[in-house]
């Protein structure tokens, strides 16, 4: 986790978007696109868009009680069998604004457009990594559409974030992510196993290389019309949903009512009672500053080899929901973004951008630019916008 801060030098949106720090790995597959339904070119090249970025030292969380009940009321399920933990309505947020051309893919019902933006803010280095993969079949094609999106928020360096960026999705696919017929329990089991395998191999690599970086994560898999969200640490995902089917067209050119912001992830911090109890049971302690061993704020992360024996784990919370006409978009963000944006605030901001431009790329860039320039976020900032369009 970076310790030093300095004032950021801000660039205009275009120059930020053209920064050369984007890593664009072409995995040799194409995303099918329908220009009539999605207003994009057919056969858009689908690449894995990867970026580096750093974890914030501070978070701005408000604890939310009974998250499972709230998510259940919103039609979001979480049938897990491992440890649960506290959640928060708001987290920290960071500065960022760089992006790559977006791509979109047609499903049976919904078309998806997505893009990410990032900025290192006042930090000296960027320790985040992100993934935008609209055709995420890799070498396992199937009848189900598979898309994958993720933000990895590194601390103590960016090696753990980059490792998870390269390996998590492949490990989830290898663990049996459904490719032909939807099976929610099988999908969640594969995601849990993918996280476990990634952390296990990452710890082996860090021991060999004698590095101790860690990374939080918020990840999304879209299989057919089912959306899966998994997270560890304080990176967060927010779903924008219309209050009723009558409001399903509110991203049209006409200004409509505000969308409902639903936080679909839990934060994992050492200060939260259930996480604190688990840490203490493992032999760790939580200091008066709310940090594990007085040093680490989050209680779940990839890597962090020196803290694994005192309670840090990489077991995610996994939630899922079905796409309907009421779901409009999702925002994934590192804790830096959520430190200066509340969930409803971010949804209102992105809704306004999408009404103006209908572009996930522009929405993500402007969201990060607003966080960095106007709200003076000092940490690394990464945001990823996923738009669901009726095809």
N, C-alpha and C positions, 0 to 999 in steps of 0.2 A: 504494500500500500504506500503510495507516494506520500512523503512528509512535507515537501517544500511546495509553496504556492507562489505564483507571481501573476501580475496582471497580464491578461491575454491581449494579444493584438488581433483585432477583428478585421476580417476581410469581407468583401461583398459576397452575395450569394453565389454568383457565377464563379468567382475565383475559388471559393470554398469548394464548390462542386467539382472543380477540375484538379483538386489536389492529387498529387501522384502517389499518395500513400495507400491507395486502394489496391488490394490484391485481388485479381480477377482470375479464378481458376476455371477454365472450360472443361467440363467433365464429359464432353462429347455427346450430349443429348440435346434434343430440341423440345421446346414447349409448344404444344399445339394451341393456336390462338384463333379466335373467330372475330374478324374485323367488324362484322355486322353487329355482334352483340357486345363486344368489348372495345370497339374503336381502336384496335391495334393491328399491326401487320401480322399476317399469317406466318406460322413457323418461326416465331421469334426465337433467337438463340437464347438458350437458358443456361446460365452460368452460376457457379457458386460464387457469391460476392462476399469476400472475406475482409474483415478489418480489425485492426488492433486498437485496444482502448483500456483505460485504467479504472480501477475501483475507487469509489469515493471514500474518504476517511470518515465522513459523517453521514448519518441518515436522519430523516425527519419524520419518523413513523408515529402514526396514531394507531393504537391497538384497536382492532375490531373484534368484538366478541362473537362467538358462535358462527364462524365463517362457513362451516359446513351447512348449517341451516339456511344461511343467506344464499349460498350458491344453489342449494337445492330448490329454494323458492324461485330462483332465476333459471331453473332447468339445466343446471350444470352439476354433473355427478362426480363423485370422488370415492369410488368403492375400493379403498386401499386397505392393505392388511398390515402396514408397518406404522412406525411412530407418526403421530400427528403433532402439530405445533401451532403456536399462536400466529395470528396474521396482523397486518396493519393496513390501514386505508391509504396512508400516504408514506412514501419513502423519500430518500434523497434524490437529487437530480444533478446532472453534470452537463458540460458544454460540448457542443459538437455540431458540425455541419459539412459533411462531405458525402457524396452519394454517387451511384452509378445508374446507368439507364435501367429502367424497370422493365419487367417482362410480365406477361400474364398468360393464363392457361384456362381453357374452358373445361368445366366439369359437366356432369349431367344436368345440374341445376344452376350452379354458381360459377362465375368467372372470377379469377383471383388476379389482383394486381398488387405488387408489393415492392417496397424499396426501403433502404436504410440510409441514414446520414450520421455523421459523427464529427466531433471536434475535440481536440485535447484540452481546450479551455486554457486555464492558467497553469496547467501542469507542464512540466518539462517533457514528459513522454506520454504516449498514448498506449494504454495497457489493455484496451478492449479488443475484442474480435467479434465479428458478426457474420451471419450466413443468410443469404437469400437464395433459395433453391426451389423454383417452381415445379420442376420435374425432378423429383428426388428418388426416382426408382433405382438409380445406380445400375447394378447388374442384375436387379431382381424385378423386371417388369411384371405387371399384373393387371387385372381388370380394374382395381381400385386406383383412382388418381391419388398420387402421393406427392405432397409438397412439404417442405421443411424450412423453418425460419428459427433463428437463434441469436441471442446476444450473450456473450461471455465477458464478464467484468473482472479483469485481473487485478490482483493486488500483490505487492512485493515483486512485481515484474510481470511480463506478459507471456511467459513460457507456458504456464498452465492454461491460459485462455486460448493460446494458439494450438496447443495439443488437443484440447477438447473440441475446438473448431474443426480440426482435421479428422478426428476419430469418432466422435459420439454418434453421429448419424449412421455411419457404417456399422458400428457396434449394435445399434438398435435394429437395423435391418437384419444383421446376422443373428440377432436374438429371436427373430421370428415375427417381426412386424407384419400384420396381415397384408397380403397383396392381392388376394382373389376375393374372399368373402369377409365382410366386417365381423369382427369378434372383439368387443370392447375390452373384455378381461384379458384376452391374449395380447392385444395391443399395449395395454398398460403394463402387463408383465414384461413385454419386450423392452419397453421404455425403462422400466426399473432395472432390468438386467443390463441394458446398454449403459446406463449411468454407472452401475457397479463395475462393469468391465473396464469402462474408460478410466475411472478413478484408480482401479487396481493397476492397470498398465501405466498410467501417468505417474503413480507413486514409484513404480519400478524405474521409470526413466529418470525421475527427479533424483532418486538415490544414486543412480549411475553417474548422473551429471552434477551431483552435489548442489542442486538448487531446490528452493523451498517455496516457490511461487504458489499462489492459490487463485481460484477463480469462482465467482458465483455464476449462475446461468439462469436464463429464462428461454424455454424452447417451445416451439409449436410444430406439431405434425398434423396435416390435413389429409385424411384418408377418405376418399369419396366425399361425402357430405358431413363427416364427423371430424370435429376439431379436438385435438388433445393438447393440453398445456402442462408442461413440467417445469418445476423451478427448484433451485437451491439457493439459499442466501437471500439477498435483498433486491435483486433485479425483479421487475414486476411486469405483468401483462394486464391490460384493461380492455374490456370489450365494450363497444358502442352498440347499443340495441334500442330500437324504437319502442315506446311504451305499448304499442298495439300494432296490429297488421295495417290499420288505417294510416299509421305513420311510416309505412315502409318505403315511401317514395320521397322522404324528406332530404335526400341528397340530390334532388333535382335542382333546377335553376331557381325554383321558388324557395324562399326562406320558410322553413317549417319549424315545428317545435323542437326543443332540444332533445338530444338522444340521452338515454340513461347510460351512465358509466358504471360498469360492473368490474370490480377487481377480481380477477380469476386466478390469482396466485396468493400464496402465503409468504410472508417474510419469515426468515429464520435468523433470529438474533439471540445472542447468549443471554440477554437481559430478560427475555420472555420466560415466564414461569415454567412452562413445559420443557422448553429447551434447557433452561438452567438446571432443572431436576435431572434431565438426561445427562447433562455434562457432569454434574456432581456424582451421579451414579457411576460414571466412567472414570472418576478419579480427578476430574478437572475442577476448576473453581472460576467464579465470575467475580471480577474485582468491583470496587465501588464505582468505577467508571463504566460499568456495564459490559466490559469486554472479557472474553475468555482469557484466563491467565493474565488479565489486565492488559491484553494486547490486541486480541482479535474481536472485532465487533460481531461478525456473522458466526453462526454456529454450524452452518452446512456449506460446503464448498468442495470443488475439485482441488486436489493437491493439498497444500498446507501440511506437508508431511510431519512437521514438528508438533502439530496439534492433533494428529489423528488418534493418538493414545489417550488424549484427555477430552474426547467428546466430539470433535469435528467429524461429521459424516457427509457422504455425498448421496444420500437417499432422497429423492425428490418427492414433493407432493405432485400428484397427477390428477388433473380434472379433465372432463370432456363435455361437449355439448354438440347438438345437431344444428346445422345451418338451416335457418328458415328465412322468410322474407323480413324478419325483424332485425337480423344481424347485419350491420353495415360495415364495420371495420374494427380492427384491433390495433392497439399501440403496445409495442414492447419497448421497454426502456431500462437502462441501468439506473442505479440509485441516484446518480447525478441528475438525471432528467426529473425524477420524481421529487427531488429536493426543492425544485422551484416550480413544479407543476403539480397540482392536485389532480386526481383522476377525472373529475367532472370538468375541470378547467382545461385539461389536455384534450378531452373529447370535444368540447365546444370549439377549441382552437382548430383542431384537425377538421371538424365538420365544416367550419367556415372556409378553410383552404380547399376542401374537396368541392364545395359548392362553387367556388371561384374557378378552379382549374381542372377538377376531376382527375388529378394526377397524384398518385401515391408518392412519386419522387419529389414533387414540389412540396407536398404536405410535410414529408419527413424533413426536408431541408429547412423549411420555414419554422417548423417546430423546434429544431435544434438551434437555429439562429436566434429565435425568440428567447430560448433558455440562456444562451450565451451572451448575446448583446444587450437585450432589454432587461432580463432578470438576473444578469450578472452571475451566472453559475460559474463557479471557480474550478470545478472538478472536470475530469473527462466526461463527455456527454455523448451518448449514442441512443438513437431512436429508430424504430423499425415500424412502418405502417403497412398493414395488410388490409386491403379493401375487398369486400365481397360484393360482386355485382351479379344481378340476376341475368342469366343468359337466355 
